[in-house]
């Protein structure tokens, strides 16, 4: 039997020498890492839990680290690892685009909690305008820090971006609103936004019926699986998707088919 196609839209990795420091530098209350954040640790987790390929997300908390982060993730590219780069609003549009193009990156991760800028920052919108349909975006949305940093992203901001930049492939992590799922459902259900499923410490903290309803209301063809490794166990998160009671076709779409289509991934 052909193995199940599982594409993980949301994993974090760092160089071995800083992985431990990076994991502990921005602790999220109530969450403990389930992995070590290294590339070899991710590979082992993928092998253990039947993940076909993973998006490896790079995040530069400061502008001076953008190009080195992009170089690191670009060097990870393989049949099993899809590199996702970074940008920062303290660099010009031209500097951000030059770094992405230099390293051949087609997708970026934005993380307002750690990068300390809002999703409605005009400087970010200038960068998104330059992306057009060339560069896709995966972004954190919702809580995970203090009140000030929590306010840097919201479902409303995601909705506004989707309306302003219709050519942009936009993926919103945590169903579009970590810890604020009511707001995300109200604002984003049916919107032209791809929603990603991670919900650390585990998706099982949400009622399965609610998750299934959310997926179907939004459209299963616009949902992608993400684990948020190393903060979760990918195997547990895959099992949680299987237990939602979706049809076999919906499950196949969510676990891999949709992301392959959105990012034009050649996987087998």
C-alpha positions, 0 to 999 in steps of 0.5 A, a space after each residue: 500500500 502506498 504510504 499516506 502523504 503527510 506534509 507538515 506546514 509548520 516546523 521550526 529548526 535552528 543550527 545545532 549550536 543555537 537550537 537549545 538557546 533559541 527554543 528557550 529564548 522566547 518561552 510561551 506560557 504553558 508550553 514545553 518543547 517536545 523536540 530539540 529543534 535541530 535538523 536531525 531531530 526533525 528528520 527523526 520525528 518525521 521518520 518516527 511519525 510518517 511525515 513525508 515532508 516538512 516546511 522548515 520555518 526560519 524566523 529572524 527576530 532582528 533585521 540583521 539576522 535575515 540573510 543568515 537565517 535565509 541562507 540556513 534554511 535554503 541549505 536545508 532544501 531537499 525532497 523532505 524539507 521545504 525551506 521557508 525564509 524570513 523578512 523583517 520590516 526594519 529592512 527595505 523592501 529591496 533588501 528583503 526581496 534581494 535576500 529571498 531571491 539570492 537564496 531561492 526562497 518562495 515562502 516566508 514565515 512571519 511571527 509578530 510575537 517574536 519579530 515585534 511588528 504588527 500584521 497591519 504595519 505599513 512597512 510589512 504591507 509594502 513588502 507584501 505588495 512586492 511579493 505579489 504572487 511570487 512569494 507565499 506567506 505563513 504567519 502566526 496569528 493570535 496569542 502566545 505572549 503578553 497583552 502588547 505582543 498578542 495585539 500584534 496579530 489578529 484574525 481581522 488583520 489577516 482578513 484585511 491582508 487577504 482583501 488588500 493582496 488577492 494574489 498573495 498565497 496567505 496561510 494563517 497558523 492556528 486556524 487563524 487565531 491561537 487562543 482566540 478561535 471564536 474571533 477567527 471563526 467569525 472573521 475568517 470562515 470562508 475567506 480567501 485564506 489558507 488555515 493551518 491546523 496546529 494548536 500546541 500543546 495539541 489539537 486534542 485540546 479542542 473539541 473534535 466536533 468544533 474542529 470538523 465544523 470549522 474545517 467544513 465551514 471554511 472549506 477543507 480544500 483550504 486547510 493544511 496540516 501543521 504540527 508546530 514541531 518541536 512544540 508538539 508531537 507530529 504523530 499525535 497531531 496526525 492522529 488527531 486529524 484522523 479522529 475528526 470524522 472527516 471523509 477520507 478525501 477531506 483527510 487526504 486534502 488536509 494532511 497533504 494534498 492541499 499544501 502540495 497544491 498551494 506550494 507546488 510541491 513535487 512529492 511522492 
